[in-house]
Amino acid sequence: SEHVISLGRYLMQPFKTLFIVLSEFLFSSVDLDVAEEYSALEEISDEEAAGISIPANIPPASNSLRDYVDKSETLTKLVQLGVHLWKLEQRPNVGSMLLRLDFNTDVAPRLLFLKQIGVENSRLGYIITHNPFILTADLDNLQA
């Protein structure tokens, strides 16, 4: 399948290439049944690396989450909640963490938890802006 990505192939590539491949991985469908056939340590030639194509609707590289908001349901909904992405992208690892989140499975349950403990809708954006890692915290630990 053309969507199967062996990330190990790209470990020796420049950071920009790795970022592009990660973007492609995050925003494409991956056939996990076929993915088992490939080695994570398989190397590719410079020509193969140069031939990697990225769908036009995905920014090839960006210093800002703004370029991904229209492509990511999670980022779109976080902005609607009042989360200040420009503040979060200045913090190490937060941007890539947000891009990996699925709104329905990762974000929504934590928002419901915050609502259950009395957080008002108008405060959700502020809380996530100041503590984005609550979106990856284990729900059992939050409820304890």
Secondary structure, DSSP 8 states (H G I E B T S, - for coil): -TT---GGGGTTS-HHHHHHHHHHHHTS---HHHHTTS-TT----HHHHHT----TTS-SS-S-GGGGGGG-HHHHHHHHHT--HHHHTTSTTHHHHHHH--IIIIIHHHHHHHHHTT--HHHHHHHHHH-GGGGTS-HHHHH-
